[in-house]
């Protein structure tokens, strides 16, 4: 038994050595006028490779198991992005970091293919002007492989999206105190049917059918106290809730032809309809001094005008991508500190999008 185990370990070790090859990484930190002092650090499979100044390039070589995906991470301060990809033949790849809107971005330029359902990005920014702090984090989930397969082969899938958020603000100045709060939660369910065009000579058609619904619930309120010398303080407290139900329907028909094996050129004609039904309720949490009761009001409204028509000349994959955004989770945070006459403001949010195969 011991001999069998030892032989298995030896075979595994030999196979690992066979798969080990030298890989060349061409790293570059794209020059940016607004980020001249930034230094981006690159990591390969968790090991630090190099730290580059603004506009620098570097060639890094490492011996890796080329049968497995490679994970590269770029990091600047508390901003980072990670991508996982499979190497192409030749074992040479090029990666570039850049800054867009102050946020770090990492791109695989050549030498590999991004693994579906992987990748993450996070950023933390502090404004020098008002000392506001913003944090954003995104992570692709495994169901994005379902979306990518659907974009390539067509078929039927179901998309689900959950979005939630909360806000808080407060102000305290001479004679006036105010506190505001709010929250929102939305659920979207979408059924997507996509028929890709056949790669044959002549005019070809493709189509997409989308239907589903969304439900949004919102709540927001305000408490305020006004003090005037010689008078009793005046207080006010309001609470508002709102719920919106919105079915949606869309159909797109594309006409065109293939210029070569991969390039399709033509036009797409799209129609959509998204009416909405809204229930709202407003409640004054301060008693009416005349009636001694809490004032309240309700309202129901229906918007039937949510229709649209569009003509574009994008390829069919681009059109389908707009209907099915990337499967990922998102976290956001923003805080504006109470400096001078600026009120404190805080907001947090979370979103999740994923896909399910349909028969």
GUZAFI-296895 format. One record per residue (C-alpha): x, y, z. Coordinates in nm, 2 decimals. Layout:
N
PT    east   north      up
PT       X       Y       Z
...
//
This chain:
359
PT    east   north      up
PT    0.00    0.00    0.00
PT    0.28    0.23    0.09
PT    0.45    0.16   -0.25
PT    0.12    0.25   -0.43
PT    0.10    0.58   -0.25
PT    0.46    0.66   -0.31
PT    0.43    0.58   -0.68
PT    0.11    0.80   -0.71
PT    0.30    1.09   -0.55
PT    0.59    1.04   -0.78
PT    0.37    1.03   -1.09
PT    0.19    1.35   -0.98
PT    0.52    1.52   -0.92
PT    0.65    1.42   -1.26
PT    0.34    1.55   -1.44
PT    0.36    1.88   -1.25
PT    0.72    1.92   -1.36
PT    0.63    1.84   -1.73
PT    0.36    2.12   -1.72
PT    0.60    2.37   -1.57
PT    0.72    2.62   -1.84
PT    0.86    2.97   -1.85
PT    0.60    3.24   -1.91
PT    0.68    3.60   -2.01
PT    0.46    3.88   -1.88
PT    0.48    4.23   -2.04
PT    0.35    4.47   -1.78
PT    0.28    4.83   -1.85
PT    0.13    5.11   -1.64
PT   -0.03    5.35   -1.89
PT    0.08    5.71   -1.86
PT   -0.18    5.94   -1.71
PT   -0.15    6.31   -1.66
PT   -0.38    6.32   -1.36
PT   -0.21    6.02   -1.19
PT    0.16    6.11   -1.24
PT    0.27    6.00   -0.89
PT    0.09    5.66   -0.89
PT    0.28    5.33   -0.85
PT    0.10    5.01   -0.95
PT    0.21    4.68   -0.81
PT    0.15    4.36   -1.01
PT    0.11    4.01   -0.86
PT    0.12    3.68   -1.05
PT   -0.06    3.40   -0.86
PT   -0.02    3.59   -0.54
PT    0.36    3.66   -0.58
PT    0.48    4.01   -0.62
PT    0.62    4.07   -0.97
PT    0.70    4.44   -1.00
PT    0.59    4.79   -0.90
PT    0.57    5.04   -1.19
PT    0.56    5.41   -1.19
PT    0.34    5.61   -1.42
PT    0.42    5.53   -1.78
PT    0.67    5.25   -1.70
PT    0.69    4.90   -1.86
PT    0.86    4.58   -1.73
PT    0.92    4.23   -1.86
PT    0.87    3.96   -1.59
PT    0.94    3.59   -1.64
PT    0.82    3.31   -1.42
PT    0.81    2.93   -1.43
PT    0.44    2.82   -1.40
PT    0.21    2.53   -1.45
PT    0.08    2.64   -1.79
PT   -0.20    2.38   -1.77
PT   -0.37    2.59   -1.51
PT   -0.52    2.94   -1.53
PT   -0.31    3.24   -1.42
PT   -0.43    3.50   -1.18
PT   -0.28    3.85   -1.21
PT   -0.36    4.13   -0.97
PT   -0.29    4.50   -1.00
PT   -0.29    4.71   -0.68
PT   -0.25    5.08   -0.60
PT   -0.31    5.19   -0.24
PT   -0.65    5.04   -0.15
PT   -0.76    5.01   -0.52
PT   -0.71    4.67   -0.68
PT   -0.83    4.45   -0.97
PT   -0.78    4.08   -1.03
PT   -0.82    3.88   -1.35
PT   -0.79    3.51   -1.42
PT   -0.70    3.39   -1.77
PT   -0.58    3.09   -1.96
PT   -0.25    3.13   -2.15
PT   -0.23    3.11   -2.53
PT    0.03    2.91   -2.71
PT    0.37    3.08   -2.69
PT    0.34    3.15   -2.31
PT    0.37    3.53   -2.37
PT    0.11    3.78   -2.25
PT    0.07    4.16   -2.22
PT   -0.12    4.33   -1.94
PT   -0.18    4.70   -1.89
PT   -0.30    4.90   -1.59
PT   -0.47    5.24   -1.63
PT   -0.68    5.49   -1.44
PT   -1.03    5.59   -1.56
PT   -1.22    5.84   -1.35
PT   -0.96    5.79   -1.08
PT   -1.03    5.42   -1.06
PT   -0.76    5.15   -1.13
PT   -0.83    4.93   -1.43
PT   -0.64    4.62   -1.55
PT   -0.67    4.48   -1.90
PT   -0.53    4.17   -2.07
PT   -0.40    4.30   -2.40
PT   -0.28    3.98   -2.56
PT   -0.16    3.63   -2.49
PT   -0.46    3.47   -2.32
PT   -0.83    3.44   -2.27
PT   -1.02    3.56   -1.97
PT   -1.18    3.27   -1.78
PT   -1.56    3.32   -1.77
PT   -1.71    3.37   -1.43
PT   -1.40    3.52   -1.28
PT   -1.26    3.86   -1.20
PT   -1.29    4.12   -0.93
PT   -1.23    4.50   -0.88
PT   -1.24    4.73   -0.58
PT   -1.16    5.09   -0.53
PT   -1.14    5.34   -0.24
PT   -1.13    5.71   -0.33
PT   -1.09    6.01   -0.09
PT   -1.16    6.36   -0.24
PT   -0.92    6.63   -0.14
PT   -1.18    6.89   -0.21
PT   -1.45    6.79    0.03
PT   -1.30    6.48    0.21
PT   -1.57    6.26    0.08
PT   -1.50    5.88    0.08
PT   -1.63    5.64   -0.18
PT   -1.58    5.27   -0.20
PT   -1.69    5.03   -0.48
PT   -1.64    4.66   -0.52
PT   -1.74    4.43   -0.81
PT   -1.70    4.06   -0.84
PT   -1.81    3.84   -1.13
PT   -1.99    3.53   -1.03
PT   -1.98    3.18   -1.19
PT   -2.32    3.22   -1.36
PT   -2.17    3.46   -1.61
PT   -2.06    3.15   -1.80
PT   -2.43    3.08   -1.87
PT   -2.46    3.44   -2.01
PT   -2.15    3.41   -2.23
PT   -2.27    3.07   -2.37
PT   -2.61    3.23   -2.44
PT   -2.44    3.52   -2.63
PT   -2.24    3.28   -2.84
PT   -2.49    3.00   -2.91
PT   -2.83    3.15   -2.83
PT   -3.11    2.97   -2.65
PT   -3.31    3.05   -2.34
PT   -3.20    3.18   -2.00
PT   -3.35    3.36   -1.70
PT   -3.19    3.66   -1.54
PT   -3.24    3.76   -1.18
PT   -3.14    4.09   -1.02
PT   -3.16    4.21   -0.66
PT   -3.07    4.57   -0.57
PT   -3.08    4.73   -0.23
PT   -2.96    5.06   -0.08
PT   -3.00    5.30    0.22
PT   -2.92    5.67    0.27
PT   -2.89    5.88    0.58
PT   -2.83    6.26    0.62
PT   -2.83    6.50    0.91
PT   -2.79    6.87    0.95
PT   -2.76    7.08    1.27
PT   -2.74    7.46    1.22
PT   -2.85    7.75    1.42
PT   -3.23    7.72    1.46
PT   -3.26    7.42    1.24
PT   -3.21    7.04    1.29
PT   -3.29    6.79    1.03
PT   -3.25    6.42    0.98
PT   -3.34    6.23    0.67
PT   -3.33    5.86    0.58
PT   -3.43    5.64    0.29
PT   -3.41    5.29    0.16
PT   -3.49    5.10   -0.16
PT   -3.52    4.74   -0.27
PT   -3.58    4.61   -0.62
PT   -3.62    4.27   -0.77
PT   -3.61    4.21   -1.15
PT   -3.68    3.88   -1.32
PT   -3.62    3.86   -1.70
PT   -3.67    3.57   -1.94
PT   -3.45    3.59   -2.25
PT   -3.48    3.40   -2.58
PT   -3.21    3.46   -2.84
PT   -3.17    3.30   -3.19
PT   -2.83    3.36   -3.34
PT   -2.80    3.39   -3.72
PT   -2.66    3.10   -3.93
PT   -2.32    3.16   -4.08
PT   -2.42    3.11   -4.44
PT   -2.40    3.32   -4.76
PT   -2.68    3.57   -4.82
PT   -2.91    3.77   -4.60
PT   -2.95    3.62   -4.25
PT   -3.17    3.71   -3.96
PT   -3.15    3.69   -3.58
PT   -3.40    3.77   -3.31
PT   -3.43    3.82   -2.94
PT   -3.74    3.81   -2.72
PT   -3.74    3.95   -2.37
PT   -4.02    3.95   -2.11
PT   -4.04    3.97   -1.73
PT   -4.12    4.21   -1.45
PT   -3.96    4.43   -1.19
PT   -4.08    4.53   -0.84
PT   -3.94    4.83   -0.65
PT   -4.01    4.93   -0.29
PT   -3.89    5.26   -0.16
PT   -3.92    5.43    0.18
PT   -3.80    5.77    0.28
PT   -3.86    6.00    0.58
PT   -3.76    6.32    0.74
PT   -3.75    6.46    1.10
PT   -3.69    6.83    1.15
PT   -3.71    7.08    1.43
PT   -3.70    7.46    1.38
PT   -3.63    7.69    1.68
PT   -3.72    8.06    1.67
PT   -3.64    8.28    1.96
PT   -3.95    8.36    2.16
PT   -4.15    8.07    2.02
PT   -4.20    7.70    2.10
PT   -3.99    7.47    1.87
PT   -4.18    7.36    1.56
PT   -4.13    6.99    1.48
PT   -4.22    6.79    1.17
PT   -4.19    6.43    1.09
PT   -4.28    6.27    0.75
PT   -4.28    5.91    0.62
PT   -4.33    5.82    0.26
PT   -4.35    5.47    0.10
PT   -4.38    5.38   -0.26
PT   -4.41    5.05   -0.45
PT   -4.39    5.02   -0.83
PT   -4.48    4.71   -1.04
PT   -4.35    4.71   -1.39
PT   -4.38    4.43   -1.65
PT   -4.16    4.46   -1.95
PT   -4.16    4.32   -2.31
PT   -3.91    4.36   -2.59
PT   -3.85    4.21   -2.93
PT   -3.56    4.27   -3.17
PT   -3.52    4.15   -3.53
PT   -3.19    4.18   -3.70
PT   -3.12    4.16   -4.08
PT   -2.77    4.14   -4.23
PT   -2.50    3.91   -4.35
PT   -2.16    3.77   -4.25
PT   -1.86    3.95   -4.40
PT   -1.64    3.67   -4.29
PT   -1.65    3.39   -4.03
PT   -1.68    3.62   -3.74
PT   -1.79    3.96   -3.86
PT   -2.16    4.03   -3.91
PT   -2.30    4.35   -4.06
PT   -2.66    4.46   -4.07
PT   -2.94    4.65   -3.89
PT   -3.15    4.57   -3.59
PT   -3.51    4.69   -3.53
PT   -3.62    4.68   -3.17
PT   -3.95    4.75   -3.00
PT   -4.01    4.76   -2.62
PT   -4.30    4.82   -2.38
PT   -4.27    4.88   -2.01
PT   -4.58    5.02   -1.83
PT   -4.57    5.08   -1.46
PT   -4.82    5.08   -1.17
PT   -4.72    5.29   -0.87
PT   -4.88    5.28   -0.52
PT   -4.77    5.56   -0.29
PT   -4.85    5.65    0.07
PT   -4.76    5.96    0.27
PT   -4.79    5.99    0.65
PT   -4.73    6.29    0.87
PT   -4.60    6.15    1.20
PT   -4.67    6.48    1.37
PT   -5.02    6.53    1.49
PT   -5.23    6.80    1.32
PT   -5.27    7.08    1.58
PT   -5.63    7.14    1.47
PT   -5.77    6.78    1.43
PT   -5.53    6.61    1.67
PT   -5.48    6.33    1.42
PT   -5.20    6.22    1.19
PT   -5.25    6.33    0.83
PT   -5.21    6.07    0.56
PT   -5.27    6.04    0.19
PT   -5.26    5.76   -0.07
PT   -5.23    5.76   -0.44
PT   -5.23    5.51   -0.73
PT   -5.10    5.59   -1.07
PT   -5.06    5.40   -1.40
PT   -4.81    5.49   -1.67
PT   -4.90    5.32   -2.00
PT   -4.66    5.53   -2.21
PT   -4.35    5.32   -2.15
PT   -4.30    5.21   -2.51
PT   -4.00    5.25   -2.74
PT   -3.86    5.18   -3.08
PT   -3.50    5.17   -3.19
PT   -3.29    5.11   -3.50
PT   -2.92    5.04   -3.46
PT   -2.63    4.89   -3.67
PT   -2.45    4.70   -3.39
PT   -2.37    4.33   -3.43
PT   -2.61    4.08   -3.28
PT   -2.38    4.01   -2.98
PT   -2.37    4.37   -2.88
PT   -2.74    4.39   -2.89
PT   -2.79    4.08   -2.68
PT   -2.53    4.21   -2.43
PT   -2.74    4.51   -2.36
PT   -3.03    4.28   -2.26
PT   -2.81    4.06   -2.04
PT   -2.56    4.26   -1.83
PT   -2.26    4.08   -1.67
PT   -2.34    3.84   -1.38
PT   -2.18    4.00   -1.08
PT   -2.22    4.14   -0.73
PT   -2.16    4.50   -0.64
PT   -2.11    4.68   -0.31
PT   -2.10    5.06   -0.28
PT   -2.04    5.31    0.00
PT   -2.03    5.69    0.00
PT   -1.98    5.93    0.29
PT   -1.97    6.31    0.28
PT   -1.85    6.45    0.61
PT   -2.02    6.75    0.78
PT   -1.77    7.02    0.71
PT   -1.87    7.38    0.74
PT   -2.23    7.41    0.62
PT   -2.23    7.07    0.43
PT   -2.47    6.82    0.60
PT   -2.35    6.47    0.67
PT   -2.46    6.22    0.40
PT   -2.41    5.85    0.39
PT   -2.52    5.59    0.14
PT   -2.47    5.22    0.10
PT   -2.58    4.98   -0.17
PT   -2.56    4.62   -0.28
PT   -2.66    4.45   -0.61
PT   -2.66    4.10   -0.74
PT   -2.72    3.97   -1.09
PT   -2.72    3.60   -1.19
PT   -2.85    3.37   -1.46
PT   -3.03    3.03   -1.47
PT   -3.05    2.80   -1.78
PT   -3.40    2.73   -1.92
PT   -3.52    2.44   -2.13
//
